Amino acid sequence: MQELKSICLELQDFLAERPDIVVTNHHNPDGDAVGSATALTGVLMQLGFRVKMIMPNDYSSNLKWMSLSDEVLFYDQSENEADLYLENAGLLIHLDYNHPARSGPMELAIRHSKAKKLMIDHHQQPDDFCDWTYSDTSMSSTCEMVWNFLAEMQWTELLNKDLAEALYTGIATDTGNFRFSATRPATHRVAAQLLEKGVENQKVASRVYDSNSLSRFQLLGRALNSMEVLWDLNAAIIKLSEEDLAQCGFQKGDTEGFVNYGLSLEGIELAAFIMPRDGKYKLSFRSKSSFDVNQFARRYFDGGGHKNAAGASSERSLEASLDYLRKCLHNHADELKEYATKP
């Protein structure tokens, strides 16, 4: 894997050519994806580059307060315009994803682009599709990595309060508000430097977490009522159906964090959440201690992510997906019990 210092040295030479730049992130962008793209785009703009943020699809309303949100081009809404940007770009920057398939509808355009490519990402098992790959699975978030990238390029002074808040949002949301195991001393040091930029952490938290819709609360009630606790497997499964989404008036972002409710139960090592999305069923997995849900998602569902947080999808029906999930969990009954009972 390439060292950050050598990547930045090569990039400095390449950027001297003043290429047009497109900043991208993964399908269904979350706080880390939107925050990292916003901050890096804002800095590049201040440096005088022509930059366009293109995201595969829209993101939830509780992130729309970030600066530059009005500048984002959504690929699924403006495919022809987006394709022109991708075709004419000299540099594509891929944030918070490490395989073209994670960009959803943008995949083919990204693969066909002749632009140089830079990846900044913290997910496991990166694909080799970029000219420069800054990958570190020990990092809390892509936003923490973007801070390190900006520091190595000596650009952190260009982070104003708004851009610093975007980075802080990604770090906070991807660490579960600094609860997850990937939160290291270095993570807190980056957060402290962002606070020194003027970030008001209580306002960021309020914007992200205190702007719930009525539909979210109605869906949460249904999700919790649906929870299936498999005590013999130290696992919990939460589900929502197409009917649930329709009757509650589902909006993008309504189900963010639902999987964590299962994990909060005492004695539960693994929590799973399943809901319909884009004609399939989306699965989210979380583990409390040492069970590797990244490997679990990859092995059984062709998914992936992090050791303690991963995602996947299923083309089976809801009930068939649940039956298959239960069988997969039974394959790891001893392992789940061992981790759940460790002090």
N, C-alpha and C positions, 0 to 999 in steps of 0.2 A: 504494500500500500504506500502511496506517495506521502511524503512528509509535507506538512503545511508550509513550511518555510520554502521548500523548493517549488511547490505549486505557485506560491505568491511571487517568487522571483520570475518564473516563466510568464505568469499572467501580467506582471508589470510591463514586460517587453511587448507582449501581445496587445495589451490595452493602449499602448502608445500609438497603435494604428487607428484608434478611435472607432472600433466596430459598433454597429447597431447591436443592442442587447435585448434579449427577451428573457424575462424571469418567469419560471413556471413552478408549479407544485402539483401535488397529487389530487386525484379525484376525491370529491367530498372534502374540501380543505377544512382543517381544524385550526385551533389557535396557534399551534406551532408553525403550520404551513403558511397561514395568512400573516402572522407576525414576522416571520423571517423574510418573506417576500416583500412586505411593506418596508421594513427597515433597510434591507439591502437596496431595494429600488430607490428609496429616498436618498440614500447616500450617493448612489451612482448618478442620480439626477443632479445633485449638488456639484458633482465633479464635471458636469457638462456633457455626460453621455446621453444619447438618445436611447431611452429604455421603455419597454412596454411590459407590464405584468399581464400574463395570460394564464387564467386558471381553467381547468377542465369544465367546472360547473360552479354554480353559485354556492355561497356559504351562509351560515346561520346569521340571523339578525343581531345576535348579541356580540358579534365581532365587527359590525358595520361602522362602529364609531371610530375605528382606526383611520389615521390619515391615509390619503390616496385611494380610499375605497371607491371613489367615483371614477378613478382612472383604470380600474380593472376591466379587462376584456374577457368575457366568458366564452370558451370555445364552443359549447353546445348551443349558444345563442347566436354567435357570429362566426360560424366556421370559415367562411370564405375570407373574411377580413383577417381572422387569426392566422389562416394558412399563409397569407401574404407576409405577415410579420415573421412567421417562422421560416419561410422560404428565403427572405431577404436578410435575416439576421446574420451577424458575424459571430455572435456568441450566444449560446443558450445556457442558462443557469438553472439547474435542476435542484430544487430545495425540498427536503423532507420526503424524498422517495428515491429508490435506488434501482428501479427497473422501469423501462418505458411503459410496460403494461399498467403500472400504477397510475399513469396519467389518463387512464380511461379513453375517452374519444380522441385524445391528442396523440395516441401512441404512434400511429402510422406517420403522421406529420413530423413527429420528433425523429423517428427512425430514418425518414427520408431527407431530413434537413442536412445540408452540407456544412452547417456552422460548426465552429469549435464548441465543445461542450464541457461544462464544469458542473460537478455534482458536489453538494454539501449535504450530508445525511448521516443519521445515527442508527439506522435500522440494520439488522443482521443480513449477511450474505448479499452484498451489493453485486449487481450485474456489471460487467465490464463493457460499458457503452459510451464512456466519456473520455475526453482527452486528459482531463484533470479530475481526480477523484479524491476528495477530502471526506473520508469515512472513518467514523470512530464510534463503535457500539457502546463504549463506556460513557458517552456523553448523555446528559439528561435530556437534551433536546437539540433540534437543529438551530433554534435561536441562540443557545449557548455557543454552538459552533460558529454561527455567523458573527457573534461578538469576537471570538478568537480570530476569525478571518479578518475582520475589520481592524483588529489590533495589530495583526501581522502586516497588514497593508498600511498601517499608520493612518487609518481613517476614522477612528472612534471619535475624534473631535467634531466630526460632521454629524454626529447623532444629536439631534435636538430632543426636546422632551417628548414630542409626539412619536418620533421613531424609537426612542428608548422605551416608551410604553408598549410599543408593538413587540419589541424583543422580550420585555418583561412578561407580557401576556403569554407568549409561547413557552417560556421557561416555567411559569407558574402552572399553566394548564397541563403541560406534559409531565410535570413532576407530582401532579395531584396536590398542588400547593405545598411543594417541598416535602411530601410524605414518602415518595417512592424510593427504592433502593439506589437508583441511579443518581440521586441527589448527593453530590460530593461536596467537600469543602470548596472546591473551585467553583461549583455552581453558586454557592452563596456569595462568593467573592464577586462573580459577575453580576449577580443581582444587586449587591451593594453598590457597585459602580454605576449601575443603571439608576438606582435610587439617587445617587449623587448627581445624575443628569436632570433631576427634578421629578422623576416618576412618583406619582401619588398612588401607592399600592392599594390603599383602601378604595380609591375611585376605580382603579382597574378591576378589582374584585367585584365591586358593585355593578359595573358595566357588564361583566361576564356572567355573574351568577345571580344578580338581583333584577334581571329583566325577563323573568319567566312569563310565558303565555299561559292562558287558561288551559289550552289544549295539552301543554306539557304536564300540568298537574293531573288532568283527567287521565292521560296516558300512564302516568306514574302509578296512579291508583290501580289501574287495570294490570299493569306489569307486576306490581307487588302481589296482587291477588292471584296472579298466575304462577307465582314462584313455586318451583318444584324443588324441594330439598331432599337430596339423596344422601342421607346420613351415612349409609354404608360405604359411600364413595367419597365422603367429605367434599361434596360438590353441590352447587345450586344452579338451577337453570331458570331463567326468566324469559318469557316469550310475549310477543304481540302479534296479532293477526292482521290481515288486510281489513277485516271488519272493524277491529279496534282503531286503526288509523283513520278509517273513513268516518266512523261515528264520532271521534274526538276532534276531527279537523286537524290532523297532523300537519305541522310545519317543520321545515328543515331545522335541525338542531334540537328539536323537542326531546329526543331520547338520549342526548349526550349524558354520559355518566351513569345511566341506568344499571349497567353491569356491575358497578361497584357496590350497589345495595346488597347483592348476593354475597359479595366478598366480605361484607361487614358482619356477617353472622359468625358467632363463635364456633370454632370447630370446622369451618369451611376453608379448604385450601384452594379450590378452583371455582370460579363463577363464570357462567356463560349466559349470553343474552342473544336472542335471535328475533329478527323482525324482517318483514318484506322490504325489498328495495330493488328497483330497476328490473322487475320480473324474476328476481331470485330471492333468496333469503340471506341476509347479512348476519354473520356471527361475530360476536366479540368475546374474547376470553381474557380473564384476569386470574393471576395466582397470587397468593398471599406471601409465600416464602420462597421455596426453591424449585417448585414444579415448573418446568420449562414449557410455557404455553406456545412459544414460538415454534418449537419442534413439534408439538402436538398439532398445531394448526397446519404446519407444512406436511406432516405425515398423512393426516386424514382428510384435509380439506383444501390442499394446495394453497394455503394461506401463509401467514407469517407476521413478523413484527419484532417484538422484544421478548426477553425471557419471561417477564411478568405481565406483558400486555401484548395481545396479538389479535388479528382479525382474519376473517375468511368469508367465503360465500358458499351456498349450496343451491344446486338446481333442482333438488328434490322438493316435494311438497313439504309443508310445515311439519306434519306428523311424521313423515318419512325421515326428514332431517333430524327430528328429535329422537326417533328410534335409533338412527345411526349414531347420533352423538352419545346416547346412553351406552351403546355397545362399545364405542371407542373409550369411554371413561372406564368401563369395566376392565378393559385391557390394562389399566394403570391403577387398579384399586389399591394394591399394596403400596405403590409409590405415593399415591395421594394420602393414604392413611399415615405413612411414615412421616411425611412432611407436616401434615396437620397436627400430629401429636408431639412434634419436637418443641422443646421449651424455647 
